[in-house]
Amino acid sequence: MATRALHAVKGAGDIHHQFSGWRTVTDAAFISAWDDLAAHAAEPNIFSESWFLRPALEQFDAKDKVRLFTLWDGDQLCGLMPLATLPRYGRWPIPHVQNWLHHNAFLGSPLVRKGYADCFWRELLAGLDTDCGQALFFHINGLTIGGEVARTLEVICDAQRRRCALVQQTDRALLEHGLTPAAYYEQAVRSKKRKELRRQKNRLAEEGALTFTRDDSSTGLAEWTEEFMALEKRGWKGRNGSALASFPETRALFSEVLAGAAALGKVERLDLRLEGRPLAMLVNFHSPPGSFSFKTAFDEDFARYSPGVLLQIENLALLDRADIKWCDSCAAQGHPMIDSIWTGRRSIGRYSISIGGAGRRTIFGAFLKAELARSAAREVQAPDISDSGEES
């Protein structure tokens, strides 16, 4: 990874790439180009859009270790991926270049303009071949398996006889367009469970005025944000120290990304209230044709009424939106609540890829063989549902 502030390499014609310190590319013109790239991306990824990634870098990269790889066609930004060189790979002290993620980023796909996936990977891999520092290999976490971006990477690596292996895969709930909300709910949830949920909702309504609100404006956003973080912190995440409000960095990130998304018309807030008291709250971020169900919280004192499930039933209204074709749950594999409502699945993978010269690639080949053998021999473990929230 280049350590200088800006490393630009010209390619054929007007195509060129840059490795830049992220603080050097935050002017208004770059942000405008970044937003235009997001609007024309082959695969939406809100976690790599300017309004989300910039606040994340501000909060979690105080030492300026992250560099942005950008692909340009003349003055048009055609690709962007945050990168960092890490000294360890799991338990192994092996330096490697990896796409940069944080604990609240649930997808690692780069932003790539439609039609530029082939060029993006060729330029990035060529750049890492010549300027990879001490890194032994390139690791990408959070690619959508079967998507255009991952498929193009696999094709290019095969054509270049470059080792590229899928080293881990998880599947998480996905809501896909095709049925009306009512038809989807009836198909996805068995009749006995639907009857039980109707009973719970009726019993909950006996406690007082039950209201549902959906809001995509900025009205009351700051107050709503504070309510969400307070509700989440009162639950198991607060007890575990993993709530957004548990740390000043995640508190600031949540507030900033909601405000940034609202300014662009990309946020949707849902809540279920009893006499004005929030029982369940949900944040969706939209980046058509996709959407991302980012965070949800519910009042554990009312868990017997399944308020989080009741709110997710209301969230099925996403299926009525002509501009939204799918919504990523951003949930852990095996999530006991959302998996029982959303029937689609999205496969997310981690890839390890060779870079550098022949010697480096030989060493990586031996390491990769050992890693894959270890993964194959590892006993299958139960999915991690520590961030699962409410039971169904």
C-alpha positions as CSV (number, residue, x, y, z in Angstrom):
1,M,0.0,0.0,0.0
2,A,1.3,3.4,-0.9
3,T,2.2,5.5,2.1
4,R,2.4,8.8,0.3
5,A,-0.7,11.1,0.3
6,L,-1.5,10.5,-3.4
7,H,-0.2,7.9,-5.8
8,A,-1.7,8.2,-9.3
9,V,-1.1,5.8,-12.2
10,K,-2.2,6.5,-15.7
11,G,-3.7,3.6,-17.7
12,A,-4.8,3.3,-21.3
13,G,-6.6,6.4,-22.7
14,D,-8.2,8.5,-19.9
15,I,-8.4,5.5,-17.4
16,H,-6.3,6.0,-14.4
17,H,-6.3,5.1,-10.7
18,Q,-5.2,6.6,-7.4
19,F,-4.3,5.5,-3.9
20,S,-5.1,8.5,-1.8
21,G,-5.2,9.4,1.9
22,W,-8.9,9.8,2.5
23,R,-8.5,13.2,4.2
24,T,-7.0,14.6,1.0
25,V,-10.1,13.9,-1.1
26,T,-13.0,15.4,0.9
27,D,-13.5,18.6,-1.2
28,A,-16.9,19.4,-2.6
29,A,-16.0,18.4,-6.1
30,F,-14.8,15.0,-5.0
31,I,-17.9,14.4,-2.9
32,S,-20.1,15.3,-5.8
33,A,-18.3,12.8,-8.0
34,W,-18.5,10.2,-5.2
35,D,-22.3,10.7,-5.0
36,D,-22.7,10.4,-8.7
37,L,-20.8,7.2,-8.6
38,A,-23.1,5.8,-5.9
39,A,-26.1,6.8,-8.0
40,H,-24.8,4.8,-11.0
41,A,-23.1,1.8,-9.2
42,A,-23.4,-1.7,-10.6
43,E,-24.2,-2.9,-7.0
44,P,-25.5,-0.5,-4.3
45,N,-23.5,-0.4,-1.1
46,I,-24.6,2.3,1.4
47,F,-21.6,1.6,3.6
48,S,-19.3,2.9,0.9
49,E,-21.3,6.0,0.0
50,S,-19.9,9.4,1.0
51,W,-22.6,10.1,3.7
52,F,-21.8,6.8,5.5
53,L,-18.1,6.1,4.8
54,R,-16.8,9.6,5.6
55,P,-18.2,9.8,9.1
56,A,-17.0,6.2,9.7
57,L,-13.5,7.1,8.8
58,E,-13.6,10.2,11.0
59,Q,-14.7,8.1,14.0
60,F,-12.6,5.0,13.5
61,D,-9.5,5.9,11.6
62,A,-7.9,8.5,13.8
63,K,-4.4,7.4,12.8
64,D,-5.1,7.9,9.0
65,K,-4.2,4.3,8.1
66,V,-6.9,4.0,5.5
67,R,-6.3,4.8,1.8
68,L,-9.0,5.2,-0.9
69,F,-8.4,3.4,-4.1
70,T,-10.3,5.3,-6.9
71,L,-10.7,4.6,-10.5
72,W,-11.2,7.5,-13.0
73,D,-12.2,7.8,-16.6
74,G,-11.1,11.3,-17.3
75,D,-12.8,13.4,-14.6
76,Q,-15.5,10.8,-13.9
77,L,-15.2,8.8,-10.8
78,C,-15.8,5.1,-11.7
79,G,-14.8,3.1,-8.7
80,L,-13.9,3.5,-5.0
81,M,-12.8,1.1,-2.2
82,P,-11.2,1.9,1.2
83,L,-8.1,-0.1,1.9
84,A,-5.8,-0.7,4.8
85,T,-2.7,-2.8,5.4
86,L,-3.2,-5.0,8.5
87,P,-0.3,-6.7,10.3
88,R,-2.3,-9.9,11.2
89,Y,-4.7,-12.2,9.5
90,G,-6.7,-13.9,12.2
91,R,-4.3,-15.7,14.5
92,W,-1.4,-15.5,11.9
93,P,1.1,-12.6,12.0
94,I,0.8,-12.1,8.2
95,P,0.6,-8.6,6.8
96,H,-2.0,-8.2,4.1
97,V,-4.0,-5.5,2.3
98,Q,-7.8,-5.6,3.0
99,N,-10.8,-3.6,2.2
100,W,-11.5,-1.5,5.3
101,L,-14.6,-2.2,7.3
102,H,-15.8,-1.5,10.8
103,H,-18.2,-3.2,13.1
104,N,-21.2,-1.3,11.8
105,A,-20.5,-1.9,8.1
106,F,-22.2,-5.0,6.9
107,L,-21.1,-5.1,3.3
108,G,-17.7,-4.6,1.8
109,S,-18.4,-4.4,-2.0
110,P,-16.6,-1.5,-3.7
111,L,-18.6,1.2,-5.5
112,V,-18.1,0.5,-9.2
113,R,-19.8,2.4,-11.9
114,K,-22.0,0.2,-14.3
115,G,-19.8,-1.1,-17.1
116,Y,-16.5,-0.5,-15.2
117,A,-16.2,-3.7,-13.1
118,D,-13.6,-5.3,-15.4
119,C,-11.5,-2.1,-15.5
120,F,-11.8,-1.6,-11.7
121,W,-10.3,-5.0,-10.8
122,R,-7.6,-4.9,-13.4
123,E,-6.4,-1.5,-12.3
124,L,-6.6,-2.3,-8.5
125,L,-4.8,-5.6,-8.9
126,A,-2.1,-4.1,-11.1
127,G,-1.7,-1.3,-8.6
128,L,-1.3,-3.7,-5.7
129,D,1.1,-5.9,-7.7
130,T,3.5,-3.0,-8.0
131,D,2.9,-1.2,-4.7
132,C,1.9,-3.7,-2.0
133,G,4.6,-2.9,0.6
134,Q,5.0,-5.8,3.0
135,A,1.6,-7.3,2.3
136,L,1.6,-11.0,1.3
137,F,-1.9,-11.0,-0.3
138,F,-5.1,-9.1,-0.8
139,H,-8.2,-10.0,1.3
140,I,-11.7,-8.8,0.5
141,N,-14.4,-9.1,3.2
142,G,-18.1,-8.8,2.4
143,L,-18.5,-9.3,-1.3
144,T,-21.9,-10.4,-2.6
145,I,-21.4,-13.8,-4.0
146,G,-22.9,-14.2,-7.5
147,G,-23.1,-10.4,-8.0
148,E,-21.6,-8.7,-11.0
149,V,-18.6,-7.3,-9.0
150,A,-17.6,-10.6,-7.5
151,R,-18.2,-12.5,-10.7
152,T,-16.0,-10.1,-12.7
153,L,-13.2,-10.5,-10.1
154,E,-13.3,-14.2,-10.4
155,V,-13.2,-14.1,-14.2
156,I,-10.2,-11.7,-14.2
157,C,-8.2,-13.7,-11.7
158,D,-8.9,-16.9,-13.7
159,A,-7.7,-15.1,-16.9
160,Q,-4.6,-13.8,-15.2
161,R,-3.9,-17.2,-13.5
162,R,-4.0,-15.3,-10.3
163,R,-5.0,-17.3,-7.2
164,C,-8.4,-16.2,-5.9
165,A,-10.3,-18.3,-3.3
166,L,-13.5,-17.9,-1.5
167,V,-12.4,-18.6,2.0
168,Q,-15.7,-18.0,3.9
169,Q,-19.4,-17.7,3.1
170,T,-22.4,-16.7,5.1
171,D,-26.1,-16.4,4.1
172,R,-28.4,-13.8,5.5
173,A,-32.0,-12.9,5.1
174,L,-33.1,-10.9,2.0
175,L,-36.4,-9.4,1.1
176,E,-37.1,-9.6,-2.7
177,H,-39.6,-7.8,-4.8
178,G,-42.3,-9.9,-6.5
179,L,-45.4,-10.2,-4.2
180,T,-47.6,-7.8,-2.5
181,P,-46.9,-7.3,1.3
182,A,-50.0,-9.3,2.2
183,A,-49.2,-12.2,-0.2
184,Y,-45.6,-12.3,0.9
185,Y,-46.5,-12.4,4.6
186,E,-49.1,-15.2,4.0
187,Q,-46.6,-17.2,2.0
188,A,-43.6,-16.7,4.4
189,V,-45.3,-17.2,7.7
190,R,-47.4,-20.2,8.6
191,S,-51.0,-19.7,9.5
192,K,-50.6,-20.7,13.1
193,K,-47.8,-18.1,13.6
194,R,-49.9,-15.4,11.9
195,K,-52.8,-16.2,14.2
196,E,-50.5,-15.9,17.3
197,L,-49.1,-12.6,16.0
198,R,-52.7,-11.2,15.6
199,R,-53.4,-12.3,19.1
200,Q,-50.3,-10.5,20.4
201,K,-51.1,-7.3,18.6
202,N,-54.7,-7.3,19.9
203,R,-53.5,-7.9,23.4
204,L,-50.9,-5.1,23.1
205,A,-53.6,-2.7,21.8
206,E,-55.6,-3.5,25.0
207,E,-52.7,-1.8,26.9
208,G,-53.4,1.6,25.3
209,A,-53.2,3.5,22.0
210,L,-51.0,1.5,19.6
211,T,-49.5,3.6,16.7
212,F,-47.2,2.8,13.8
213,T,-45.2,5.6,12.1
214,R,-43.1,5.6,8.9
215,D,-41.1,8.7,8.2
216,D,-38.6,9.6,5.5
217,S,-38.2,13.2,6.4
218,S,-35.8,15.1,8.7
219,T,-38.6,16.3,11.0
220,G,-37.8,15.4,14.6
221,L,-34.8,13.3,13.4
222,A,-32.4,14.3,16.3
223,E,-35.0,13.4,19.0
224,W,-35.9,10.2,17.2
225,T,-32.2,9.2,17.0
226,E,-31.8,9.8,20.7
227,E,-34.9,7.7,21.4
228,F,-33.5,4.8,19.3
229,M,-30.2,4.8,21.1
230,A,-31.8,4.9,24.5
231,L,-34.2,2.1,23.6
232,E,-31.3,-0.1,22.3
233,K,-29.1,0.6,25.3
234,R,-31.9,-0.5,27.7
235,G,-31.8,-4.0,26.2
236,W,-29.2,-6.8,26.0
237,K,-26.9,-4.7,23.8
238,G,-26.6,-2.2,26.6
239,R,-25.9,-4.9,29.1
240,N,-23.2,-6.4,26.8
241,G,-21.7,-3.0,26.1
242,S,-22.4,-3.3,22.4
243,A,-25.1,-0.6,22.0
244,L,-24.6,2.3,19.8
245,A,-24.7,4.6,22.8
246,S,-22.1,2.5,24.6
247,F,-19.3,4.4,22.9
248,P,-19.0,8.1,21.8
249,E,-17.7,7.0,18.3
250,T,-20.7,4.8,17.5
251,R,-23.1,7.3,19.0
252,A,-21.6,10.0,16.7
253,L,-21.6,7.7,13.7
254,F,-25.3,6.9,14.1
255,S,-26.3,10.5,14.5
256,E,-24.2,11.6,11.5
257,V,-25.3,8.9,9.1
258,L,-29.0,9.4,9.8
259,A,-28.7,13.1,9.3
260,G,-26.6,12.6,6.1
261,A,-29.0,10.0,4.7
262,A,-32.0,12.2,5.5
263,A,-30.5,15.1,3.7
264,L,-30.3,12.9,0.5
265,G,-33.8,11.3,1.0
266,K,-32.2,7.9,1.7
267,V,-33.4,7.1,5.2
268,E,-36.7,5.6,6.3
269,R,-37.6,5.5,10.0
270,L,-40.2,3.1,11.4
271,D,-41.5,2.8,14.9
272,L,-44.3,1.1,16.9
273,R,-45.5,3.0,20.0
274,L,-47.8,2.4,22.9
275,E,-49.2,5.6,24.3
276,G,-46.2,7.4,22.7
277,R,-43.7,5.0,24.2
278,P,-41.4,3.4,21.6
279,L,-41.7,-0.4,21.7
280,A,-39.8,-1.1,18.5
281,M,-37.8,1.1,16.1
282,L,-36.2,0.4,12.8
283,V,-33.9,2.2,10.3
284,N,-33.8,1.5,6.6
285,F,-31.3,3.1,4.2
286,H,-32.4,3.2,0.6
287,S,-30.0,3.1,-2.4
288,P,-32.3,2.1,-5.3
289,P,-32.7,-0.6,-6.6
290,G,-31.5,-1.8,-3.2
291,S,-32.3,-1.1,0.5
292,F,-30.5,-2.0,3.7
293,S,-32.2,-2.6,7.0
294,F,-29.5,-1.2,9.2
295,K,-30.6,-1.2,12.8
296,T,-33.5,-2.3,14.9
297,A,-34.3,-2.1,18.6
298,F,-37.2,-3.2,20.8
299,D,-38.4,-2.8,24.4
300,E,-37.6,-6.1,26.2
301,D,-40.3,-5.3,28.8
302,F,-42.9,-6.0,26.0
303,A,-41.1,-9.0,24.4
304,R,-44.1,-11.3,25.1
305,Y,-45.9,-9.2,22.4
306,S,-43.2,-9.5,19.8
307,P,-43.1,-5.8,19.0
308,G,-40.0,-6.2,16.7
309,V,-41.8,-8.8,14.6
310,L,-44.9,-6.6,14.4
311,L,-42.8,-3.8,13.2
312,Q,-41.1,-6.0,10.6
313,I,-44.6,-7.0,9.3
314,E,-45.2,-3.3,8.7
315,N,-41.8,-3.1,7.0
316,L,-43.0,-5.5,4.3
317,A,-44.5,-2.3,2.7
318,L,-41.1,-2.0,1.0
319,L,-42.5,-4.5,-1.5
320,D,-44.9,-1.8,-2.7
321,R,-42.1,0.5,-3.7
322,A,-41.4,0.4,-7.5
323,D,-37.8,1.7,-7.0
324,I,-36.8,-0.9,-4.4
325,K,-36.2,-4.5,-5.8
326,W,-34.6,-5.9,-2.7
327,C,-33.7,-5.2,0.9
328,D,-30.6,-6.6,2.7
329,S,-31.4,-7.5,6.3
330,C,-27.8,-6.9,7.4
331,A,-28.5,-9.6,10.0
332,A,-26.4,-12.4,11.2
333,Q,-26.7,-15.8,9.6
334,G,-29.4,-17.8,11.3
335,H,-31.2,-14.7,12.8
336,P,-34.2,-16.3,14.6
337,M,-36.6,-13.4,14.0
338,I,-35.9,-12.0,10.5
339,D,-35.2,-15.5,8.9
340,S,-38.8,-16.4,9.9
341,I,-40.3,-13.5,7.9
342,W,-38.0,-12.9,5.0
343,T,-37.6,-16.0,2.8
344,G,-34.8,-14.8,0.4
345,R,-31.1,-15.3,1.2
346,R,-28.1,-13.3,0.2
347,S,-24.7,-15.0,0.2
348,I,-21.8,-12.9,1.4
349,G,-18.2,-14.0,1.0
350,R,-14.6,-13.4,1.9
351,Y,-11.9,-13.7,-0.8
352,S,-8.2,-14.0,-0.6
353,I,-6.2,-13.1,-3.7
354,S,-2.5,-13.2,-4.7
355,I,-0.6,-10.0,-5.5
356,G,3.0,-9.1,-6.2
357,G,5.7,-11.1,-7.9
358,A,6.3,-14.8,-8.3
359,G,8.0,-15.3,-5.0
360,R,5.2,-13.6,-3.0
361,R,2.6,-15.6,-4.9
362,T,4.3,-18.9,-4.2
363,I,4.4,-18.1,-0.5
364,F,0.7,-17.1,-0.6
365,G,-0.2,-20.3,-2.5
366,A,1.2,-22.4,0.3
367,F,-0.5,-20.3,3.0
368,L,-3.8,-20.4,1.1
369,K,-3.6,-24.2,0.8
370,A,-3.1,-24.5,4.6
371,E,-6.0,-22.1,5.3
372,L,-8.4,-23.9,3.0
373,A,-7.4,-27.3,4.5
374,R,-7.9,-25.9,8.0
375,S,-11.3,-24.5,7.1
376,A,-12.4,-27.8,5.6
377,A,-11.3,-29.7,8.7
378,R,-12.9,-27.3,11.1
379,E,-16.0,-28.6,12.8
380,V,-19.1,-26.8,11.7
381,Q,-20.3,-24.5,14.4
382,A,-23.7,-23.0,15.2
383,P,-24.2,-19.6,13.6
384,D,-23.4,-16.5,15.7
385,I,-26.7,-14.9,16.6
386,S,-25.3,-12.6,19.3
387,D,-26.7,-9.6,17.4
388,S,-30.0,-11.3,16.7
389,G,-32.3,-9.3,18.9
390,E,-35.8,-10.5,19.3
391,E,-36.8,-14.1,19.1
392,S,-39.7,-14.9,16.8
